[in-house]
Structures are given as structure tokens and as C-alpha cells.
Amino acid sequence: MEQHRFTKLLSPTDISQRLTIPMANLGDFEFPTGQHAINIEVTDTLEQPWTFKLSIRRNNNPNPRPVFTGEWIRFVKEKGLKAGDRAVFSWQEVEGNGVQYRIRAERKIFKYWVNVQ
């Protein structure tokens, strides 16, 4: 069963440089000891795979500020995302295959959030 992790309203920085991840969700990801970055394989609503690099500040910074880079900007451009759109991130456990991460881009049209394909 798919579990919602976070929804992020996209800021100008999120669409031009990197997606800042809510600190509360940093614990959803495991970093090998001593590493500050990992690759996350993510699938969108069209079943297209993306590789996002999740990184945090080094040297035990008290504010690790997790961010997605990697193919994040390509994802933004291909979906035509703008500030004010949102990203919905979820995951589900796949038997024998660990965790599958999913992302859905949405845009508000009138009062409703609709998927951006």
C-alpha cells in the first residue's frame, strides 16, 4: 500500500535549483555511515524512472537541510512545473525489492489539484 511521505508547494528555488525536502522526512531515507548523499530511484505517474540525488550538509551540521538534485531539474522542465505547483512524494514496500519511491506533480486549476503529466 502506497504511503504518503510529504507534499511540497514549489518555490522559485525548488524549480530553478533544487527541491528542499522537509526536515521531518529526512528519517525516511537511510544514509550509509559517513555519507552525505545517496541516489533515490523515483517513478512518476507515467511510470517513467528518475534518479534524484538526496544530499545533506556535511560535518554534522545541526541543520542538515536535505535537498533533491540530480535529475530533479530535468523533471521540473519536462513537466513544465512552475512556482506554486506542488510535488507529492510517496513510497511503498515492494515484496522482495525493498522500497519503491513515487512522485506526482500537481497544478491547481481553479479550486482543484490535478496531475501534471
Jmol script that loads the backbone (N, CA, C; Angstrom):
load data "model"
ATOM      1  N   MET A   1       0.839  -1.175   0.000  1.00  0.00           N
ATOM      2  CA  MET A   1       0.000   0.000   0.000  1.00  0.00           C
ATOM      3  C   MET A   1       0.887   1.242   0.000  1.00  0.00           C
ATOM      4  N   GLU A   2       0.577   2.187  -0.875  1.00  0.00           N
ATOM      5  CA  GLU A   2       1.358   3.397  -1.001  1.00  0.00           C
ATOM      6  C   GLU A   2       1.160   4.300   0.214  1.00  0.00           C
ATOM      7  N   GLN A   3       2.264   4.823   0.740  1.00  0.00           N
ATOM      8  CA  GLN A   3       2.223   5.688   1.912  1.00  0.00           C
ATOM      9  C   GLN A   3       2.701   7.087   1.542  1.00  0.00           C
ATOM     10  N   HIS A   4       1.869   8.078   1.828  1.00  0.00           N
ATOM     11  CA  HIS A   4       2.218   9.466   1.562  1.00  0.00           C
ATOM     12  C   HIS A   4       3.353   9.864   2.494  1.00  0.00           C
ATOM     13  N   ARG A   5       4.385  10.520   1.962  1.00  0.00           N
ATOM     14  CA  ARG A   5       5.505  10.986   2.778  1.00  0.00           C
ATOM     15  C   ARG A   5       5.440  12.500   2.961  1.00  0.00           C
ATOM     16  N   PHE A   6       5.332  13.261   1.865  1.00  0.00           N
ATOM     17  CA  PHE A   6       5.210  14.712   2.001  1.00  0.00           C
ATOM     18  C   PHE A   6       4.654  15.320   0.716  1.00  0.00           C
ATOM     19  N   THR A   7       4.062  16.499   0.877  1.00  0.00           N
ATOM     20  CA  THR A   7       3.617  17.323  -0.244  1.00  0.00           C
ATOM     21  C   THR A   7       4.332  18.651  -0.100  1.00  0.00           C
ATOM     22  N   LYS A   8       4.921  19.131  -1.185  1.00  0.00           N
ATOM     23  CA  LYS A   8       5.698  20.362  -1.131  1.00  0.00           C
ATOM     24  C   LYS A   8       5.188  21.334  -2.186  1.00  0.00           C
ATOM     25  N   LEU A   9       4.751  22.515  -1.743  1.00  0.00           N
ATOM     26  CA  LEU A   9       4.406  23.599  -2.648  1.00  0.00           C
ATOM     27  C   LEU A   9       5.721  24.155  -3.181  1.00  0.00           C
ATOM     28  N   LEU A  10       5.877  24.187  -4.491  1.00  0.00           N
ATOM     29  CA  LEU A  10       7.164  24.520  -5.087  1.00  0.00           C
ATOM     30  C   LEU A  10       7.448  26.019  -5.075  1.00  0.00           C
ATOM     31  N   SER A  11       8.635  26.350  -4.609  1.00  0.00           N
ATOM     32  CA  SER A  11       9.110  27.737  -4.564  1.00  0.00           C
ATOM     33  C   SER A  11       9.938  28.014  -5.818  1.00  0.00           C
ATOM     34  N   PRO A  12      10.276  29.276  -6.081  1.00  0.00           N
ATOM     35  CA  PRO A  12      11.152  29.570  -7.220  1.00  0.00           C
ATOM     36  C   PRO A  12      12.490  28.804  -7.148  1.00  0.00           C
ATOM     37  N   THR A  13      13.064  28.669  -5.959  1.00  0.00           N
ATOM     38  CA  THR A  13      14.318  27.921  -5.806  1.00  0.00           C
ATOM     39  C   THR A  13      14.099  26.439  -6.105  1.00  0.00           C
ATOM     40  N   ASP A  14      12.947  25.894  -5.684  1.00  0.00           N
ATOM     41  CA  ASP A  14      12.646  24.477  -5.945  1.00  0.00           C
ATOM     42  C   ASP A  14      12.602  24.182  -7.435  1.00  0.00           C
ATOM     43  N   ILE A  15      12.147  25.119  -8.240  1.00  0.00           N
ATOM     44  CA  ILE A  15      12.030  24.839  -9.673  1.00  0.00           C
ATOM     45  C   ILE A  15      13.256  25.260 -10.481  1.00  0.00           C
ATOM     46  N   SER A  16      14.146  26.046  -9.883  1.00  0.00           N
ATOM     47  CA  SER A  16      15.310  26.505 -10.646  1.00  0.00           C
ATOM     48  C   SER A  16      16.628  25.866 -10.208  1.00  0.00           C
ATOM     49  N   GLN A  17      16.679  25.321  -8.978  1.00  0.00           N
ATOM     50  CA  GLN A  17      17.956  24.807  -8.485  1.00  0.00           C
ATOM     51  C   GLN A  17      17.865  23.431  -7.846  1.00  0.00           C
ATOM     52  N   ARG A  18      16.995  23.264  -6.862  1.00  0.00           N
ATOM     53  CA  ARG A  18      16.918  22.018  -6.093  1.00  0.00           C
ATOM     54  C   ARG A  18      15.605  22.000  -5.314  1.00  0.00           C
ATOM     55  N   LEU A  19      15.151  20.811  -4.977  1.00  0.00           N
ATOM     56  CA  LEU A  19      13.938  20.681  -4.168  1.00  0.00           C
ATOM     57  C   LEU A  19      14.348  20.476  -2.719  1.00  0.00           C
ATOM     58  N   THR A  20      13.977  21.406  -1.864  1.00  0.00           N
ATOM     59  CA  THR A  20      14.248  21.265  -0.437  1.00  0.00           C
ATOM     60  C   THR A  20      13.222  20.312   0.160  1.00  0.00           C
ATOM     61  N   ILE A  21      13.720  19.310   0.859  1.00  0.00           N
ATOM     62  CA  ILE A  21      12.876  18.283   1.481  1.00  0.00           C
ATOM     63  C   ILE A  21      12.552  18.716   2.908  1.00  0.00           C
ATOM     64  N   PRO A  22      11.316  18.530   3.362  1.00  0.00           N
ATOM     65  CA  PRO A  22      11.004  18.864   4.757  1.00  0.00           C
ATOM     66  C   PRO A  22      11.904  18.071   5.718  1.00  0.00           C
ATOM     67  N   MET A  23      12.474  18.755   6.713  1.00  0.00           N
ATOM     68  CA  MET A  23      13.358  18.105   7.697  1.00  0.00           C
ATOM     69  C   MET A  23      12.697  16.898   8.348  1.00  0.00           C
ATOM     70  N   ALA A  24      11.399  16.988   8.581  1.00  0.00           N
ATOM     71  CA  ALA A  24      10.687  15.893   9.236  1.00  0.00           C
ATOM     72  C   ALA A  24      10.769  14.596   8.438  1.00  0.00           C
ATOM     73  N   ASN A  25      11.065  14.677   7.137  1.00  0.00           N
ATOM     74  CA  ASN A  25      11.105  13.490   6.286  1.00  0.00           C
ATOM     75  C   ASN A  25      12.513  12.946   6.070  1.00  0.00           C
ATOM     76  N   LEU A  26      13.506  13.578   6.630  1.00  0.00           N
ATOM     77  CA  LEU A  26      14.876  13.092   6.458  1.00  0.00           C
ATOM     78  C   LEU A  26      15.020  11.661   6.964  1.00  0.00           C
ATOM     79  N   GLY A  27      14.323  11.322   8.031  1.00  0.00           N
ATOM     80  CA  GLY A  27      14.382   9.971   8.591  1.00  0.00           C
ATOM     81  C   GLY A  27      13.790   8.901   7.689  1.00  0.00           C
ATOM     82  N   ASP A  28      13.100   9.291   6.612  1.00  0.00           N
ATOM     83  CA  ASP A  28      12.533   8.319   5.669  1.00  0.00           C
ATOM     84  C   ASP A  28      13.614   7.695   4.793  1.00  0.00           C
ATOM     85  N   PHE A  29      14.817   8.235   4.837  1.00  0.00           N
ATOM     86  CA  PHE A  29      15.903   7.790   3.968  1.00  0.00           C
ATOM     87  C   PHE A  29      17.089   7.360   4.816  1.00  0.00           C
ATOM     88  N   GLU A  30      17.786   6.317   4.366  1.00  0.00           N
ATOM     89  CA  GLU A  30      18.946   5.825   5.099  1.00  0.00           C
ATOM     90  C   GLU A  30      20.228   6.226   4.386  1.00  0.00           C
ATOM     91  N   PHE A  31      21.083   6.913   5.109  1.00  0.00           N
ATOM     92  CA  PHE A  31      22.396   7.283   4.598  1.00  0.00           C
ATOM     93  C   PHE A  31      23.426   6.326   5.185  1.00  0.00           C
ATOM     94  N   PRO A  32      24.255   5.721   4.350  1.00  0.00           N
ATOM     95  CA  PRO A  32      25.342   4.901   4.899  1.00  0.00           C
ATOM     96  C   PRO A  32      26.238   5.771   5.787  1.00  0.00           C
ATOM     97  N   THR A  33      26.796   5.176   6.813  1.00  0.00           N
ATOM     98  CA  THR A  33      27.644   5.902   7.754  1.00  0.00           C
ATOM     99  C   THR A  33      28.719   6.698   7.024  1.00  0.00           C
ATOM    100  N   GLY A  34      28.801   7.960   7.376  1.00  0.00           N
ATOM    101  CA  GLY A  34      29.827   8.827   6.818  1.00  0.00           C
ATOM    102  C   GLY A  34      29.483   9.446   5.478  1.00  0.00           C
ATOM    103  N   GLN A  35      28.353   9.077   4.873  1.00  0.00           N
ATOM    104  CA  GLN A  35      27.989   9.648   3.573  1.00  0.00           C
ATOM    105  C   GLN A  35      26.987  10.781   3.747  1.00  0.00           C
ATOM    106  N   HIS A  36      27.046  11.732   2.831  1.00  0.00           N
ATOM    107  CA  HIS A  36      26.127  12.873   2.884  1.00  0.00           C
ATOM    108  C   HIS A  36      25.204  12.922   1.664  1.00  0.00           C
ATOM    109  N   ALA A  37      25.320  11.944   0.767  1.00  0.00           N
ATOM    110  CA  ALA A  37      24.472  11.937  -0.432  1.00  0.00           C
ATOM    111  C   ALA A  37      24.178  10.503  -0.861  1.00  0.00           C
ATOM    112  N   ILE A  38      22.943  10.292  -1.344  1.00  0.00           N
ATOM    113  CA  ILE A  38      22.530   8.997  -1.889  1.00  0.00           C
ATOM    114  C   ILE A  38      21.659   9.243  -3.115  1.00  0.00           C
ATOM    115  N   ASN A  39      21.628   8.269  -4.007  1.00  0.00           N
ATOM    116  CA  ASN A  39      20.728   8.355  -5.160  1.00  0.00           C
ATOM    117  C   ASN A  39      19.418   7.661  -4.814  1.00  0.00           C
ATOM    118  N   ILE A  40      18.321   8.300  -5.172  1.00  0.00           N
ATOM    119  CA  ILE A  40      16.975   7.778  -4.940  1.00  0.00           C
ATOM    120  C   ILE A  40      16.333   7.538  -6.296  1.00  0.00           C
ATOM    121  N   GLU A  41      15.923   6.307  -6.553  1.00  0.00           N
ATOM    122  CA  GLU A  41      15.203   5.994  -7.786  1.00  0.00           C
ATOM    123  C   GLU A  41      13.720   6.265  -7.537  1.00  0.00           C
ATOM    124  N   VAL A  42      13.138   7.125  -8.371  1.00  0.00           N
ATOM    125  CA  VAL A  42      11.755   7.582  -8.200  1.00  0.00           C
ATOM    126  C   VAL A  42      11.002   7.323  -9.502  1.00  0.00           C
ATOM    127  N   THR A  43       9.737   6.949  -9.393  1.00  0.00           N
ATOM    128  CA  THR A  43       8.895   6.723 -10.567  1.00  0.00           C
ATOM    129  C   THR A  43       7.753   7.728 -10.547  1.00  0.00           C
ATOM    130  N   ASP A  44       7.467   8.332 -11.720  1.00  0.00           N
ATOM    131  CA  ASP A  44       6.376   9.307 -11.786  1.00  0.00           C
ATOM    132  C   ASP A  44       5.065   8.609 -12.167  1.00  0.00           C
ATOM    133  N   THR A  45       4.020   9.385 -12.381  1.00  0.00           N
ATOM    134  CA  THR A  45       2.696   8.829 -12.671  1.00  0.00           C
ATOM    135  C   THR A  45       2.615   8.156 -14.037  1.00  0.00           C
ATOM    136  N   LEU A  46       3.591   8.436 -14.910  1.00  0.00           N
ATOM    137  CA  LEU A  46       3.641   7.785 -16.221  1.00  0.00           C
ATOM    138  C   LEU A  46       4.562   6.568 -16.211  1.00  0.00           C
ATOM    139  N   GLU A  47       4.994   6.183 -15.002  1.00  0.00           N
ATOM    140  CA  GLU A  47       5.914   5.058 -14.788  1.00  0.00           C
ATOM    141  C   GLU A  47       7.305   5.328 -15.354  1.00  0.00           C
ATOM    142  N   GLN A  48       7.651   6.597 -15.555  1.00  0.00           N
ATOM    143  CA  GLN A  48       8.988   6.970 -16.012  1.00  0.00           C
ATOM    144  C   GLN A  48       9.911   7.041 -14.797  1.00  0.00           C
ATOM    145  N   PRO A  49      11.070   6.386 -14.867  1.00  0.00           N
ATOM    146  CA  PRO A  49      12.012   6.442 -13.738  1.00  0.00           C
ATOM    147  C   PRO A  49      12.861   7.714 -13.760  1.00  0.00           C
ATOM    148  N   TRP A  50      13.191   8.194 -12.588  1.00  0.00           N
ATOM    149  CA  TRP A  50      14.039   9.377 -12.398  1.00  0.00           C
ATOM    150  C   TRP A  50      15.033   9.040 -11.295  1.00  0.00           C
ATOM    151  N   THR A  51      16.230   9.607 -11.381  1.00  0.00           N
ATOM    152  CA  THR A  51      17.214   9.443 -10.311  1.00  0.00           C
ATOM    153  C   THR A  51      17.444  10.805  -9.682  1.00  0.00           C
ATOM    154  N   PHE A  52      17.005  10.933  -8.446  1.00  0.00           N
ATOM    155  CA  PHE A  52      17.221  12.161  -7.690  1.00  0.00           C
ATOM    156  C   PHE A  52      18.363  11.903  -6.713  1.00  0.00           C
ATOM    157  N   LYS A  53      19.231  12.873  -6.575  1.00  0.00           N
ATOM    158  CA  LYS A  53      20.304  12.781  -5.591  1.00  0.00           C
ATOM    159  C   LYS A  53      19.831  13.493  -4.338  1.00  0.00           C
ATOM    160  N   LEU A  54      19.757  12.764  -3.235  1.00  0.00           N
ATOM    161  CA  LEU A  54      19.376  13.345  -1.950  1.00  0.00           C
ATOM    162  C   LEU A  54      20.661  13.618  -1.189  1.00  0.00           C
ATOM    163  N   SER A  55      20.868  14.872  -0.812  1.00  0.00           N
ATOM    164  CA  SER A  55      22.084  15.206  -0.074  1.00  0.00           C
ATOM    165  C   SER A  55      21.750  16.080   1.125  1.00  0.00           C
ATOM    166  N   ILE A  56      22.657  16.023   2.086  1.00  0.00           N
ATOM    167  CA  ILE A  56      22.546  16.838   3.294  1.00  0.00           C
ATOM    168  C   ILE A  56      23.886  17.540   3.502  1.00  0.00           C
ATOM    169  N   ARG A  57      23.877  18.579   4.305  1.00  0.00           N
ATOM    170  CA  ARG A  57      25.119  19.296   4.617  1.00  0.00           C
ATOM    171  C   ARG A  57      26.062  18.364   5.373  1.00  0.00           C
ATOM    172  N   ARG A  58      27.332  18.580   5.175  1.00  0.00           N
ATOM    173  CA  ARG A  58      28.363  17.746   5.805  1.00  0.00           C
ATOM    174  C   ARG A  58      28.715  18.216   7.205  1.00  0.00           C
ATOM    175  N   ASN A  59      29.583  17.438   7.820  1.00  0.00           N
ATOM    176  CA  ASN A  59      30.222  17.782   9.100  1.00  0.00           C
ATOM    177  C   ASN A  59      29.236  17.959  10.247  1.00  0.00           C
ATOM    178  N   ASN A  60      28.251  17.087  10.337  1.00  0.00           N
ATOM    179  CA  ASN A  60      27.301  17.104  11.453  1.00  0.00           C
ATOM    180  C   ASN A  60      26.672  18.471  11.686  1.00  0.00           C
ATOM    181  N   ASN A  61      26.393  19.172  10.622  1.00  0.00           N
ATOM    182  CA  ASN A  61      25.736  20.469  10.710  1.00  0.00           C
ATOM    183  C   ASN A  61      24.413  20.280  11.453  1.00  0.00           C
ATOM    184  N   PRO A  62      24.082  21.130  12.418  1.00  0.00           N
ATOM    185  CA  PRO A  62      22.829  20.964  13.160  1.00  0.00           C
ATOM    186  C   PRO A  62      21.584  21.149  12.294  1.00  0.00           C
ATOM    187  N   ASN A  63      21.737  21.775  11.121  1.00  0.00           N
ATOM    188  CA  ASN A  63      20.633  21.931  10.179  1.00  0.00           C
ATOM    189  C   ASN A  63      21.057  21.269   8.865  1.00  0.00           C
ATOM    190  N   PRO A  64      20.823  19.948   8.722  1.00  0.00           N
ATOM    191  CA  PRO A  64      21.335  19.240   7.546  1.00  0.00           C
ATOM    192  C   PRO A  64      20.720  19.665   6.213  1.00  0.00           C
ATOM    193  N   ARG A  65      19.523  20.276   6.228  1.00  0.00           N
ATOM    194  CA  ARG A  65      18.862  20.816   5.037  1.00  0.00           C
ATOM    195  C   ARG A  65      18.880  19.844   3.857  1.00  0.00           C
ATOM    196  N   PRO A  66      18.067  18.798   3.905  1.00  0.00           N
ATOM    197  CA  PRO A  66      18.056  17.814   2.812  1.00  0.00           C
ATOM    198  C   PRO A  66      17.468  18.392   1.524  1.00  0.00           C
ATOM    199  N   VAL A  67      18.108  18.056   0.394  1.00  0.00           N
ATOM    200  CA  VAL A  67      17.656  18.548  -0.904  1.00  0.00           C
ATOM    201  C   VAL A  67      17.765  17.446  -1.954  1.00  0.00           C
ATOM    202  N   PHE A  68      16.881  17.526  -2.957  1.00  0.00           N
ATOM    203  CA  PHE A  68      16.973  16.692  -4.156  1.00  0.00           C
ATOM    204  C   PHE A  68      17.647  17.506  -5.251  1.00  0.00           C
ATOM    205  N   THR A  69      18.637  16.902  -5.903  1.00  0.00           N
ATOM    206  CA  THR A  69      19.236  17.467  -7.107  1.00  0.00           C
ATOM    207  C   THR A  69      19.227  16.340  -8.141  1.00  0.00           C
ATOM    208  N   GLY A  70      20.308  16.124  -8.849  1.00  0.00           N
ATOM    209  CA  GLY A  70      20.332  15.065  -9.858  1.00  0.00           C
ATOM    210  C   GLY A  70      19.373  15.401 -10.985  1.00  0.00           C
ATOM    211  N   GLU A  71      18.465  14.485 -11.287  1.00  0.00           N
ATOM    212  CA  GLU A  71      17.513  14.702 -12.386  1.00  0.00           C
ATOM    213  C   GLU A  71      16.304  15.543 -11.979  1.00  0.00           C
ATOM    214  N   TRP A  72      16.325  16.145 -10.798  1.00  0.00           N
ATOM    215  CA  TRP A  72      15.197  16.946 -10.343  1.00  0.00           C
ATOM    216  C   TRP A  72      14.872  18.080 -11.326  1.00  0.00           C
ATOM    217  N   ILE A  73      15.868  18.847 -11.758  1.00  0.00           N
ATOM    218  CA  ILE A  73      15.608  19.983 -12.655  1.00  0.00           C
ATOM    219  C   ILE A  73      15.089  19.490 -14.005  1.00  0.00           C
ATOM    220  N   ARG A  74      15.590  18.377 -14.494  1.00  0.00           N
ATOM    221  CA  ARG A  74      15.060  17.806 -15.742  1.00  0.00           C
ATOM    222  C   ARG A  74      13.590  17.411 -15.567  1.00  0.00           C
ATOM    223  N   PHE A  75      13.253  16.845 -14.411  1.00  0.00           N
ATOM    224  CA  PHE A  75      11.864  16.503 -14.085  1.00  0.00           C
ATOM    225  C   PHE A  75      11.000  17.765 -14.138  1.00  0.00           C
ATOM    226  N   VAL A  76      11.461  18.839 -13.502  1.00  0.00           N
ATOM    227  CA  VAL A  76      10.733  20.110 -13.476  1.00  0.00           C
ATOM    228  C   VAL A  76      10.489  20.612 -14.899  1.00  0.00           C
ATOM    229  N   LYS A  77      11.535  20.584 -15.729  1.00  0.00           N
ATOM    230  CA  LYS A  77      11.418  21.095 -17.098  1.00  0.00           C
ATOM    231  C   LYS A  77      10.503  20.229 -17.950  1.00  0.00           C
ATOM    232  N   GLU A  78      10.630  18.915 -17.848  1.00  0.00           N
ATOM    233  CA  GLU A  78       9.782  18.033 -18.656  1.00  0.00           C
ATOM    234  C   GLU A  78       8.315  18.134 -18.272  1.00  0.00           C
ATOM    235  N   LYS A  79       8.042  18.389 -17.001  1.00  0.00           N
ATOM    236  CA  LYS A  79       6.656  18.526 -16.543  1.00  0.00           C
ATOM    237  C   LYS A  79       6.148  19.954 -16.709  1.00  0.00           C
ATOM    238  N   GLY A  80       7.042  20.900 -17.001  1.00  0.00           N
ATOM    239  CA  GLY A  80       6.644  22.303 -17.146  1.00  0.00           C
ATOM    240  C   GLY A  80       6.198  22.913 -15.833  1.00  0.00           C
ATOM    241  N   LEU A  81       6.826  22.510 -14.740  1.00  0.00           N
ATOM    242  CA  LEU A  81       6.409  22.984 -13.420  1.00  0.00           C
ATOM    243  C   LEU A  81       6.800  24.433 -13.188  1.00  0.00           C
ATOM    244  N   LYS A  82       5.995  25.101 -12.367  1.00  0.00           N
ATOM    245  CA  LYS A  82       6.209  26.497 -12.023  1.00  0.00           C
ATOM    246  C   LYS A  82       6.072  26.655 -10.516  1.00  0.00           C
ATOM    247  N   ALA A  83       6.575  27.774  -9.993  1.00  0.00           N
ATOM    248  CA  ALA A  83       6.369  28.083  -8.583  1.00  0.00           C
ATOM    249  C   ALA A  83       4.862  28.093  -8.325  1.00  0.00           C
ATOM    250  N   GLY A  84       4.456  27.477  -7.225  1.00  0.00           N
ATOM    251  CA  GLY A  84       3.034  27.372  -6.893  1.00  0.00           C
ATOM    252  C   GLY A  84       2.454  26.014  -7.216  1.00  0.00           C
ATOM    253  N   ASP A  85       3.094  25.263  -8.140  1.00  0.00           N
ATOM    254  CA  ASP A  85       2.696  23.867  -8.348  1.00  0.00           C
ATOM    255  C   ASP A  85       3.170  23.088  -7.132  1.00  0.00           C
ATOM    256  N   ARG A  86       2.862  21.803  -7.077  1.00  0.00           N
ATOM    257  CA  ARG A  86       3.340  21.037  -5.931  1.00  0.00           C
ATOM    258  C   ARG A  86       3.814  19.652  -6.342  1.00  0.00           C
ATOM    259  N   ALA A  87       4.669  19.110  -5.503  1.00  0.00           N
ATOM    260  CA  ALA A  87       5.185  17.751  -5.676  1.00  0.00           C
ATOM    261  C   ALA A  87       4.668  16.917  -4.516  1.00  0.00           C
ATOM    262  N   VAL A  88       4.161  15.738  -4.847  1.00  0.00           N
ATOM    263  CA  VAL A  88       3.645  14.808  -3.841  1.00  0.00           C
ATOM    264  C   VAL A  88       4.542  13.580  -3.885  1.00  0.00           C
ATOM    265  N   PHE A  89       5.177  13.281  -2.770  1.00  0.00           N
ATOM    266  CA  PHE A  89       6.146  12.199  -2.699  1.00  0.00           C
ATOM    267  C   PHE A  89       5.593  11.090  -1.819  1.00  0.00           C
ATOM    268  N   SER A  90       5.673   9.849  -2.301  1.00  0.00           N
ATOM    269  CA  SER A  90       5.179   8.704  -1.525  1.00  0.00           C
ATOM    270  C   SER A  90       6.119   7.526  -1.750  1.00  0.00           C
ATOM    271  N   TRP A  91       5.834   6.451  -1.051  1.00  0.00           N
ATOM    272  CA  TRP A  91       6.603   5.226  -1.235  1.00  0.00           C
ATOM    273  C   TRP A  91       5.739   4.032  -0.895  1.00  0.00           C
ATOM    274  N   GLN A  92       6.175   2.888  -1.348  1.00  0.00           N
ATOM    275  CA  GLN A  92       5.521   1.643  -0.964  1.00  0.00           C
ATOM    276  C   GLN A  92       6.567   0.543  -0.927  1.00  0.00           C
ATOM    277  N   GLU A  93       6.339  -0.396  -0.019  1.00  0.00           N
ATOM    278  CA  GLU A  93       7.245  -1.530   0.065  1.00  0.00           C
ATOM    279  C   GLU A  93       6.845  -2.536  -1.000  1.00  0.00           C
ATOM    280  N   VAL A  94       7.855  -3.013  -1.733  1.00  0.00           N
ATOM    281  CA  VAL A  94       7.639  -3.997  -2.787  1.00  0.00           C
ATOM    282  C   VAL A  94       8.273  -5.292  -2.312  1.00  0.00           C
ATOM    283  N   GLU A  95       7.457  -6.322  -2.208  1.00  0.00           N
ATOM    284  CA  GLU A  95       7.938  -7.592  -1.666  1.00  0.00           C
ATOM    285  C   GLU A  95       9.174  -8.080  -2.424  1.00  0.00           C
ATOM    286  N   GLY A  96      10.233  -8.324  -1.671  1.00  0.00           N
ATOM    287  CA  GLY A  96      11.466  -8.822  -2.252  1.00  0.00           C
ATOM    288  C   GLY A  96      12.290  -7.780  -2.985  1.00  0.00           C
ATOM    289  N   ASN A  97      11.829  -6.528  -3.007  1.00  0.00           N
ATOM    290  CA  ASN A  97      12.535  -5.499  -3.778  1.00  0.00           C
ATOM    291  C   ASN A  97      12.716  -4.195  -2.994  1.00  0.00           C
ATOM    292  N   GLY A  98      12.451  -4.215  -1.700  1.00  0.00           N
ATOM    293  CA  GLY A  98      12.636  -3.020  -0.876  1.00  0.00           C
ATOM    294  C   GLY A  98      11.544  -1.989  -1.056  1.00  0.00           C
ATOM    295  N   VAL A  99      11.952  -0.737  -1.115  1.00  0.00           N
ATOM    296  CA  VAL A  99      11.015   0.388  -1.183  1.00  0.00           C
ATOM    297  C   VAL A  99      11.011   0.983  -2.586  1.00  0.00           C
ATOM    298  N   GLN A 100       9.816   1.289  -3.093  1.00  0.00           N
ATOM    299  CA  GLN A 100       9.677   1.983  -4.371  1.00  0.00           C
ATOM    300  C   GLN A 100       9.165   3.389  -4.075  1.00  0.00           C
ATOM    301  N   TYR A 101       9.942   4.405  -4.514  1.00  0.00           N
ATOM    302  CA  TYR A 101       9.564   5.794  -4.310  1.00  0.00           C
ATOM    303  C   TYR A 101       8.776   6.282  -5.515  1.00  0.00           C
ATOM    304  N   ARG A 102       7.772   7.144  -5.245  1.00  0.00           N
ATOM    305  CA  ARG A 102       6.924   7.671  -6.315  1.00  0.00           C
ATOM    306  C   ARG A 102       6.794   9.180  -6.136  1.00  0.00           C
ATOM    307  N   ILE A 103       6.639   9.872  -7.274  1.00  0.00           N
ATOM    308  CA  ILE A 103       6.427  11.317  -7.234  1.00  0.00           C
ATOM    309  C   ILE A 103       5.293  11.678  -8.188  1.00  0.00           C
ATOM    310  N   ARG A 104       4.484  12.637  -7.746  1.00  0.00           N
ATOM    311  CA  ARG A 104       3.379  13.121  -8.574  1.00  0.00           C
ATOM    312  C   ARG A 104       3.460  14.651  -8.577  1.00  0.00           C
ATOM    313  N   ALA A 105       3.434  15.228  -9.760  1.00  0.00           N
ATOM    314  CA  ALA A 105       3.413  16.687  -9.897  1.00  0.00           C
ATOM    315  C   ALA A 105       1.964  17.124 -10.066  1.00  0.00           C
ATOM    316  N   GLU A 106       1.606  18.208  -9.387  1.00  0.00           N
ATOM    317  CA  GLU A 106       0.226  18.698  -9.455  1.00  0.00           C
ATOM    318  C   GLU A 106       0.197  20.214  -9.655  1.00  0.00           C
ATOM    319  N   ARG A 107      -0.860  20.653 -10.317  1.00  0.00           N
ATOM    320  CA  ARG A 107      -1.083  22.083 -10.545  1.00  0.00           C
ATOM    321  C   ARG A 107      -2.524  22.390 -10.128  1.00  0.00           C
ATOM    322  N   LYS A 108      -2.709  23.541  -9.503  1.00  0.00           N
ATOM    323  CA  LYS A 108      -4.047  23.945  -9.074  1.00  0.00           C
ATOM    324  C   LYS A 108      -4.744  24.637 -10.228  1.00  0.00           C
ATOM    325  N   ILE A 109      -5.886  24.085 -10.606  1.00  0.00           N
ATOM    326  CA  ILE A 109      -6.726  24.674 -11.642  1.00  0.00           C
ATOM    327  C   ILE A 109      -8.068  24.985 -10.983  1.00  0.00           C
ATOM    328  N   PHE A 110      -8.336  26.261 -10.901  1.00  0.00           N
ATOM    329  CA  PHE A 110      -9.472  26.767 -10.113  1.00  0.00           C
ATOM    330  C   PHE A 110      -9.283  26.303  -8.683  1.00  0.00           C
ATOM    331  N   LYS A 111     -10.150  25.467  -8.140  1.00  0.00           N
ATOM    332  CA  LYS A 111     -10.005  25.033  -6.744  1.00  0.00           C
ATOM    333  C   LYS A 111      -9.456  23.617  -6.626  1.00  0.00           C
ATOM    334  N   TYR A 112      -9.079  22.991  -7.730  1.00  0.00           N
ATOM    335  CA  TYR A 112      -8.725  21.575  -7.701  1.00  0.00           C
ATOM    336  C   TYR A 112      -7.271  21.338  -8.091  1.00  0.00           C
ATOM    337  N   TRP A 113      -6.617  20.405  -7.425  1.00  0.00           N
ATOM    338  CA  TRP A 113      -5.270  19.994  -7.776  1.00  0.00           C
ATOM    339  C   TRP A 113      -5.373  18.854  -8.788  1.00  0.00           C
ATOM    340  N   VAL A 114      -4.719  19.009  -9.937  1.00  0.00           N
ATOM    341  CA  VAL A 114      -4.749  17.979 -10.985  1.00  0.00           C
ATOM    342  C   VAL A 114      -3.333  17.534 -11.304  1.00  0.00           C
ATOM    343  N   ASN A 115      -3.200  16.283 -11.722  1.00  0.00           N
ATOM    344  CA  ASN A 115      -1.892  15.749 -12.077  1.00  0.00           C
ATOM    345  C   ASN A 115      -1.329  16.452 -13.293  1.00  0.00           C
ATOM    346  N   VAL A 116      -0.028  16.682 -13.281  1.00  0.00           N
ATOM    347  CA  VAL A 116       0.702  17.199 -14.429  1.00  0.00           C
ATOM    348  C   VAL A 116       1.423  16.005 -15.017  1.00  0.00           C
ATOM    349  N   GLN A 117       1.101  15.684 -16.258  1.00  0.00           N
ATOM    350  CA  GLN A 117       1.707  14.510 -16.899  1.00  0.00           C
ATOM    351  C   GLN A 117       3.005  14.882 -17.526  1.00  0.00           C
TER     352      GLN A 117
END
end "model"
wireframe off; spacefill off
backbone 0.3
color backbone group
